[in-house]
Amino acid sequence: MKNTRNILIIIGIAFMVLGVFRGEVSTVFIKSINICLECIGIG
């Protein structure tokens, strides 16, 4: 079980690093800001 958890953590970190290198950080921030503004009712 512990080995499986470590493998999943490593895969998760690898996908996060891949997303950063692909430039998806700004896309995620823009989408999160839009969702936030819609929930509050400003946008």
mmCIF file as Biopython writes it, N, C-alpha, C and O atoms, coordinates in Angstrom:
data_model
#
loop_
_atom_site.group_PDB
_atom_site.id
_atom_site.type_symbol
_atom_site.label_atom_id
_atom_site.label_alt_id
_atom_site.label_comp_id
_atom_site.label_asym_id
_atom_site.label_entity_id
_atom_site.label_seq_id
_atom_site.pdbx_PDB_ins_code
_atom_site.Cartn_x
_atom_site.Cartn_y
_atom_site.Cartn_z
_atom_site.occupancy
_atom_site.B_iso_or_equiv
_atom_site.auth_seq_id
_atom_site.auth_asym_id
_atom_site.pdbx_PDB_model_num
ATOM 1   N N  . MET A ? 1  ? 0.815   -1.193 0.000   1.0 0.0 1  A 1 
ATOM 2   C CA . MET A ? 1  ? 0.000   0.000  0.000   1.0 0.0 1  A 1 
ATOM 3   C C  . MET A ? 1  ? 0.858   1.256  0.000   1.0 0.0 1  A 1 
ATOM 4   O O  . MET A ? 1  ? 0.566   2.210  -0.721  1.0 0.0 1  A 1 
ATOM 5   N N  . LYS A ? 2  ? 1.902   1.258  0.797   1.0 0.0 2  A 1 
ATOM 6   C CA . LYS A ? 2  ? 2.748   2.438  0.887   1.0 0.0 2  A 1 
ATOM 7   C C  . LYS A ? 2  ? 3.453   2.699  -0.438  1.0 0.0 2  A 1 
ATOM 8   O O  . LYS A ? 2  ? 3.652   3.849  -0.828  1.0 0.0 2  A 1 
ATOM 9   N N  . ASN A ? 3  ? 3.830   1.628  -1.125  1.0 0.0 3  A 1 
ATOM 10  C CA . ASN A ? 3  ? 4.506   1.767  -2.404  1.0 0.0 3  A 1 
ATOM 11  C C  . ASN A ? 3  ? 3.565   2.372  -3.446  1.0 0.0 3  A 1 
ATOM 12  O O  . ASN A ? 3  ? 3.983   3.214  -4.241  1.0 0.0 3  A 1 
ATOM 13  N N  . THR A ? 4  ? 2.313   1.955  -3.449  1.0 0.0 4  A 1 
ATOM 14  C CA . THR A ? 4  ? 1.330   2.486  -4.385  1.0 0.0 4  A 1 
ATOM 15  C C  . THR A ? 4  ? 1.100   3.965  -4.134  1.0 0.0 4  A 1 
ATOM 16  O O  . THR A ? 4  ? 0.994   4.746  -5.080  1.0 0.0 4  A 1 
ATOM 17  N N  . ARG A ? 5  ? 1.023   4.355  -2.884  1.0 0.0 5  A 1 
ATOM 18  C CA . ARG A ? 5  ? 0.814   5.759  -2.539  1.0 0.0 5  A 1 
ATOM 19  C C  . ARG A ? 5  ? 1.969   6.610  -3.044  1.0 0.0 5  A 1 
ATOM 20  O O  . ARG A ? 5  ? 1.753   7.687  -3.601  1.0 0.0 5  A 1 
ATOM 21  N N  . ASN A ? 6  ? 3.183   6.136  -2.854  1.0 0.0 6  A 1 
ATOM 22  C CA . ASN A ? 6  ? 4.356   6.888  -3.311  1.0 0.0 6  A 1 
ATOM 23  C C  . ASN A ? 6  ? 4.378   7.028  -4.831  1.0 0.0 6  A 1 
ATOM 24  O O  . ASN A ? 6  ? 4.735   8.083  -5.355  1.0 0.0 6  A 1 
ATOM 25  N N  . ILE A ? 7  ? 4.001   5.978  -5.529  1.0 0.0 7  A 1 
ATOM 26  C CA . ILE A ? 7  ? 3.958   6.040  -6.992  1.0 0.0 7  A 1 
ATOM 27  C C  . ILE A ? 7  ? 2.916   7.059  -7.449  1.0 0.0 7  A 1 
ATOM 28  O O  . ILE A ? 7  ? 3.177   7.833  -8.369  1.0 0.0 7  A 1 
ATOM 29  N N  . LEU A ? 8  ? 1.747   7.070  -6.823  1.0 0.0 8  A 1 
ATOM 30  C CA . LEU A ? 8  ? 0.708   8.026  -7.188  1.0 0.0 8  A 1 
ATOM 31  C C  . LEU A ? 8  ? 1.127   9.463  -6.889  1.0 0.0 8  A 1 
ATOM 32  O O  . LEU A ? 8  ? 0.805   10.375 -7.650  1.0 0.0 8  A 1 
ATOM 33  N N  . ILE A ? 9  ? 1.838   9.668  -5.794  1.0 0.0 9  A 1 
ATOM 34  C CA . ILE A ? 9  ? 2.344   11.004 -5.478  1.0 0.0 9  A 1 
ATOM 35  C C  . ILE A ? 9  ? 3.349   11.458 -6.528  1.0 0.0 9  A 1 
ATOM 36  O O  . ILE A ? 9  ? 3.309   12.609 -6.963  1.0 0.0 9  A 1 
ATOM 37  N N  . ILE A ? 10 ? 4.236   10.585 -6.935  1.0 0.0 10 A 1 
ATOM 38  C CA . ILE A ? 10 ? 5.233   10.925 -7.953  1.0 0.0 10 A 1 
ATOM 39  C C  . ILE A ? 10 ? 4.559   11.239 -9.287  1.0 0.0 10 A 1 
ATOM 40  O O  . ILE A ? 10 ? 4.944   12.189 -9.969  1.0 0.0 10 A 1 
ATOM 41  N N  . ILE A ? 11 ? 3.559   10.449 -9.658  1.0 0.0 11 A 1 
ATOM 42  C CA . ILE A ? 11 ? 2.833   10.705 -10.910 1.0 0.0 11 A 1 
ATOM 43  C C  . ILE A ? 11 ? 2.110   12.048 -10.842 1.0 0.0 11 A 1 
ATOM 44  O O  . ILE A ? 11 ? 2.110   12.802 -11.815 1.0 0.0 11 A 1 
ATOM 45  N N  . GLY A ? 12 ? 1.498   12.348 -9.703  1.0 0.0 12 A 1 
ATOM 46  C CA . GLY A ? 12 ? 0.807   13.622 -9.535  1.0 0.0 12 A 1 
ATOM 47  C C  . GLY A ? 12 ? 1.754   14.802 -9.659  1.0 0.0 12 A 1 
ATOM 48  O O  . GLY A ? 12 ? 1.429   15.793 -10.313 1.0 0.0 12 A 1 
ATOM 49  N N  . ILE A ? 13 ? 2.905   14.708 -9.045  1.0 0.0 13 A 1 
ATOM 50  C CA . ILE A ? 13 ? 3.900   15.782 -9.131  1.0 0.0 13 A 1 
ATOM 51  C C  . ILE A ? 13 ? 4.393   15.923 -10.575 1.0 0.0 13 A 1 
ATOM 52  O O  . ILE A ? 13 ? 4.600   17.036 -11.059 1.0 0.0 13 A 1 
ATOM 53  N N  . ALA A ? 14 ? 4.578   14.796 -11.252 1.0 0.0 14 A 1 
ATOM 54  C CA . ALA A ? 14 ? 5.042   14.854 -12.641 1.0 0.0 14 A 1 
ATOM 55  C C  . ALA A ? 14 ? 4.015   15.555 -13.521 1.0 0.0 14 A 1 
ATOM 56  O O  . ALA A ? 14 ? 4.391   16.336 -14.395 1.0 0.0 14 A 1 
ATOM 57  N N  . PHE A ? 15 ? 2.725   15.295 -13.310 1.0 0.0 15 A 1 
ATOM 58  C CA . PHE A ? 15 ? 1.692   15.966 -14.100 1.0 0.0 15 A 1 
ATOM 59  C C  . PHE A ? 15 ? 1.632   17.460 -13.788 1.0 0.0 15 A 1 
ATOM 60  O O  . PHE A ? 15 ? 1.394   18.269 -14.685 1.0 0.0 15 A 1 
ATOM 61  N N  . MET A ? 16 ? 1.845   17.833 -12.533 1.0 0.0 16 A 1 
ATOM 62  C CA . MET A ? 16 ? 1.863   19.262 -12.190 1.0 0.0 16 A 1 
ATOM 63  C C  . MET A ? 16 ? 3.028   19.968 -12.869 1.0 0.0 16 A 1 
ATOM 64  O O  . MET A ? 16 ? 2.863   21.067 -13.399 1.0 0.0 16 A 1 
ATOM 65  N N  . VAL A ? 17 ? 4.199   19.350 -12.858 1.0 0.0 17 A 1 
ATOM 66  C CA . VAL A ? 17 ? 5.372   19.942 -13.511 1.0 0.0 17 A 1 
ATOM 67  C C  . VAL A ? 17 ? 5.128   20.047 -15.014 1.0 0.0 17 A 1 
ATOM 68  O O  . VAL A ? 17 ? 5.484   21.052 -15.630 1.0 0.0 17 A 1 
ATOM 69  N N  . LEU A ? 18 ? 4.532   19.029 -15.603 1.0 0.0 18 A 1 
ATOM 70  C CA . LEU A ? 18 ? 4.224   19.055 -17.034 1.0 0.0 18 A 1 
ATOM 71  C C  . LEU A ? 18 ? 3.268   20.202 -17.357 1.0 0.0 18 A 1 
ATOM 72  O O  . LEU A ? 18 ? 3.448   20.887 -18.364 1.0 0.0 18 A 1 
ATOM 73  N N  . GLY A ? 19 ? 2.269   20.416 -16.529 1.0 0.0 19 A 1 
ATOM 74  C CA . GLY A ? 19 ? 1.336   21.515 -16.737 1.0 0.0 19 A 1 
ATOM 75  C C  . GLY A ? 19 ? 2.004   22.871 -16.637 1.0 0.0 19 A 1 
ATOM 76  O O  . GLY A ? 19 ? 1.673   23.786 -17.391 1.0 0.0 19 A 1 
ATOM 77  N N  . VAL A ? 20 ? 2.944   23.009 -15.712 1.0 0.0 20 A 1 
ATOM 78  C CA . VAL A ? 20 ? 3.672   24.275 -15.576 1.0 0.0 20 A 1 
ATOM 79  C C  . VAL A ? 20 ? 4.511   24.532 -16.823 1.0 0.0 20 A 1 
ATOM 80  O O  . VAL A ? 20 ? 4.553   25.659 -17.317 1.0 0.0 20 A 1 
ATOM 81  N N  . PHE A ? 21 ? 5.174   23.507 -17.335 1.0 0.0 21 A 1 
ATOM 82  C CA . PHE A ? 21 ? 6.006   23.685 -18.524 1.0 0.0 21 A 1 
ATOM 83  C C  . PHE A ? 21 ? 5.168   23.957 -19.773 1.0 0.0 21 A 1 
ATOM 84  O O  . PHE A ? 21 ? 5.645   24.591 -20.713 1.0 0.0 21 A 1 
ATOM 85  N N  . ARG A ? 22 ? 3.924   23.482 -19.787 1.0 0.0 22 A 1 
ATOM 86  C CA . ARG A ? 22 ? 3.049   23.736 -20.939 1.0 0.0 22 A 1 
ATOM 87  C C  . ARG A ? 22 ? 2.388   25.104 -20.861 1.0 0.0 22 A 1 
ATOM 88  O O  . ARG A ? 22 ? 1.709   25.507 -21.805 1.0 0.0 22 A 1 
ATOM 89  N N  . GLY A ? 23 ? 2.566   25.821 -19.772 1.0 0.0 23 A 1 
ATOM 90  C CA . GLY A ? 23 ? 2.014   27.158 -19.645 1.0 0.0 23 A 1 
ATOM 91  C C  . GLY A ? 23 ? 0.547   27.183 -19.256 1.0 0.0 23 A 1 
ATOM 92  O O  . GLY A ? 23 ? -0.168  28.124 -19.601 1.0 0.0 23 A 1 
ATOM 93  N N  . GLU A ? 24 ? 0.094   26.178 -18.553 1.0 0.0 24 A 1 
ATOM 94  C CA . GLU A ? 24 ? -1.317  26.088 -18.196 1.0 0.0 24 A 1 
ATOM 95  C C  . GLU A ? 24 ? -1.648  26.769 -16.870 1.0 0.0 24 A 1 
ATOM 96  O O  . GLU A ? 24 ? -2.808  26.802 -16.461 1.0 0.0 24 A 1 
ATOM 97  N N  . VAL A ? 25 ? -0.637  27.310 -16.201 1.0 0.0 25 A 1 
ATOM 98  C CA . VAL A ? 25 ? -0.871  27.955 -14.914 1.0 0.0 25 A 1 
ATOM 99  C C  . VAL A ? 25 ? -1.756  29.184 -15.099 1.0 0.0 25 A 1 
ATOM 100 O O  . VAL A ? 25 ? -2.693  29.395 -14.330 1.0 0.0 25 A 1 
ATOM 101 N N  . SER A ? 26 ? -1.465  29.991 -16.111 1.0 0.0 26 A 1 
ATOM 102 C CA . SER A ? 26 ? -2.268  31.196 -16.341 1.0 0.0 26 A 1 
ATOM 103 C C  . SER A ? 26 ? -3.702  30.841 -16.719 1.0 0.0 26 A 1 
ATOM 104 O O  . SER A ? 26 ? -4.634  31.542 -16.324 1.0 0.0 26 A 1 
ATOM 105 N N  . THR A ? 27 ? -3.891  29.768 -17.476 1.0 0.0 27 A 1 
ATOM 106 C CA . THR A ? 27 ? -5.241  29.341 -17.843 1.0 0.0 27 A 1 
ATOM 107 C C  . THR A ? 27 ? -6.042  28.945 -16.610 1.0 0.0 27 A 1 
ATOM 108 O O  . THR A ? 27 ? -7.215  29.299 -16.486 1.0 0.0 27 A 1 
ATOM 109 N N  . VAL A ? 28 ? -5.423  28.223 -15.716 1.0 0.0 28 A 1 
ATOM 110 C CA . VAL A ? 28 ? -6.108  27.799 -14.493 1.0 0.0 28 A 1 
ATOM 111 C C  . VAL A ? 28 ? -6.458  29.009 -13.637 1.0 0.0 28 A 1 
ATOM 112 O O  . VAL A ? 28 ? -7.557  29.075 -13.087 1.0 0.0 28 A 1 
ATOM 113 N N  . PHE A ? 29 ? -5.542  29.967 -13.516 1.0 0.0 29 A 1 
ATOM 114 C CA . PHE A ? 29 ? -5.816  31.166 -12.722 1.0 0.0 29 A 1 
ATOM 115 C C  . PHE A ? 29 ? -6.961  31.973 -13.317 1.0 0.0 29 A 1 
ATOM 116 O O  . PHE A ? 29 ? -7.828  32.448 -12.583 1.0 0.0 29 A 1 
ATOM 117 N N  . ILE A ? 30 ? -6.976  32.136 -14.638 1.0 0.0 30 A 1 
ATOM 118 C CA . ILE A ? 30 ? -8.054  32.897 -15.285 1.0 0.0 30 A 1 
ATOM 119 C C  . ILE A ? 30 ? -9.397  32.217 -15.062 1.0 0.0 30 A 1 
ATOM 120 O O  . ILE A ? 30 ? -10.385 32.886 -14.760 1.0 0.0 30 A 1 
ATOM 121 N N  . LYS A ? 31 ? -9.445  30.906 -15.206 1.0 0.0 31 A 1 
ATOM 122 C CA . LYS A ? 31 ? -10.706 30.183 -14.992 1.0 0.0 31 A 1 
ATOM 123 C C  . LYS A ? 31 ? -11.150 30.272 -13.537 1.0 0.0 31 A 1 
ATOM 124 O O  . LYS A ? 31 ? -12.341 30.418 -13.263 1.0 0.0 31 A 1 
ATOM 125 N N  . SER A ? 32 ? -10.209 30.187 -12.604 1.0 0.0 32 A 1 
ATOM 126 C CA . SER A ? 32 ? -10.587 30.253 -11.184 1.0 0.0 32 A 1 
ATOM 127 C C  . SER A ? 32 ? -11.081 31.647 -10.819 1.0 0.0 32 A 1 
ATOM 128 O O  . SER A ? 32 ? -12.002 31.784 -10.013 1.0 0.0 32 A 1 
ATOM 129 N N  . ILE A ? 33 ? -10.486 32.671 -11.396 1.0 0.0 33 A 1 
ATOM 130 C CA . ILE A ? 33 ? -10.951 34.042 -11.133 1.0 0.0 33 A 1 
ATOM 131 C C  . ILE A ? 33 ? -12.360 34.220 -11.678 1.0 0.0 33 A 1 
ATOM 132 O O  . ILE A ? 33 ? -13.213 34.806 -11.011 1.0 0.0 33 A 1 
ATOM 133 N N  . ASN A ? 34 ? -12.612 33.723 -12.879 1.0 0.0 34 A 1 
ATOM 134 C CA . ASN A ? 34 ? -13.945 33.848 -13.457 1.0 0.0 34 A 1 
ATOM 135 C C  . ASN A ? 34 ? -14.994 33.110 -12.638 1.0 0.0 34 A 1 
ATOM 136 O O  . ASN A ? 34 ? -16.095 33.625 -12.441 1.0 0.0 34 A 1 
ATOM 137 N N  . ILE A ? 35 ? -14.674 31.921 -12.162 1.0 0.0 35 A 1 
ATOM 138 C CA . ILE A ? 35 ? -15.620 31.172 -11.325 1.0 0.0 35 A 1 
ATOM 139 C C  . ILE A ? 35 ? -15.877 31.917 -10.024 1.0 0.0 35 A 1 
ATOM 140 O O  . ILE A ? 35 ? -17.016 31.988 -9.562  1.0 0.0 35 A 1 
ATOM 141 N N  . CYS A ? 36 ? -14.829 32.470 -9.433  1.0 0.0 36 A 1 
ATOM 142 C CA . CYS A ? 36 ? -14.981 33.214 -8.183  1.0 0.0 36 A 1 
ATOM 143 C C  . CYS A ? 36 ? -15.901 34.415 -8.371  1.0 0.0 36 A 1 
ATOM 144 O O  . CYS A ? 36 ? -16.800 34.654 -7.565  1.0 0.0 36 A 1 
ATOM 145 N N  . LEU A ? 37 ? -15.666 35.167 -9.443  1.0 0.0 37 A 1 
ATOM 146 C CA . LEU A ? 37 ? -16.464 36.350 -9.683  1.0 0.0 37 A 1 
ATOM 147 C C  . LEU A ? 37 ? -17.915 35.994 -9.977  1.0 0.0 37 A 1 
ATOM 148 O O  . LEU A ? 37 ? -18.819 36.741 -9.602  1.0 0.0 37 A 1 
ATOM 149 N N  . GLU A ? 38 ? -18.154 34.866 -10.642 1.0 0.0 38 A 1 
ATOM 150 C CA . GLU A ? 38 ? -19.537 34.447 -10.910 1.0 0.0 38 A 1 
ATOM 151 C C  . GLU A ? 38 ? -20.240 34.036 -9.634  1.0 0.0 38 A 1 
ATOM 152 O O  . GLU A ? 38 ? -21.429 34.308 -9.467  1.0 0.0 38 A 1 
ATOM 153 N N  . CYS A ? 39 ? -19.525 33.387 -8.734  1.0 0.0 39 A 1 
ATOM 154 C CA . CYS A ? 39 ? -20.149 32.957 -7.473  1.0 0.0 39 A 1 
ATOM 155 C C  . CYS A ? 39 ? -20.531 34.158 -6.608  1.0 0.0 39 A 1 
ATOM 156 O O  . CYS A ? 39 ? -21.585 34.161 -5.973  1.0 0.0 39 A 1 
ATOM 157 N N  . ILE A ? 40 ? -19.679 35.165 -6.586  1.0 0.0 40 A 1 
ATOM 158 C CA . ILE A ? 40 ? -19.938 36.349 -5.789  1.0 0.0 40 A 1 
ATOM 159 C C  . ILE A ? 40 ? -21.029 37.181 -6.447  1.0 0.0 40 A 1 
ATOM 160 O O  . ILE A ? 40 ? -21.782 37.874 -5.763  1.0 0.0 40 A 1 
ATOM 161 N N  . GLY A ? 41 ? -21.116 37.114 -7.779  1.0 0.0 41 A 1 
ATOM 162 C CA . GLY A ? 41 ? -22.140 37.854 -8.504  1.0 0.0 41 A 1 
ATOM 163 C C  . GLY A ? 41 ? -21.643 39.144 -9.108  1.0 0.0 41 A 1 
ATOM 164 O O  . GLY A ? 41 ? -22.441 39.981 -9.532  1.0 0.0 41 A 1 
ATOM 165 N N  . ILE A ? 42 ? -20.332 39.319 -9.155  1.0 0.0 42 A 1 
ATOM 166 C CA . ILE A ? 42 ? -19.782 40.555 -9.715  1.0 0.0 42 A 1 
ATOM 167 C C  . ILE A ? 42 ? -19.704 40.453 -11.239 1.0 0.0 42 A 1 
ATOM 168 O O  . ILE A ? 42 ? -19.983 41.420 -11.948 1.0 0.0 42 A 1 
ATOM 169 N N  . GLY A ? 43 ? -19.320 39.270 -11.735 1.0 0.0 43 A 1 
ATOM 170 C CA . GLY A ? 43 ? -19.063 39.103 -13.161 1.0 0.0 43 A 1 
ATOM 171 C C  . GLY A ? 43 ? -20.230 38.842 -13.989 1.0 0.0 43 A 1 
ATOM 172 O O  . GLY A ? 43 ? -20.102 38.688 -15.204 1.0 0.0 43 A 1 
#
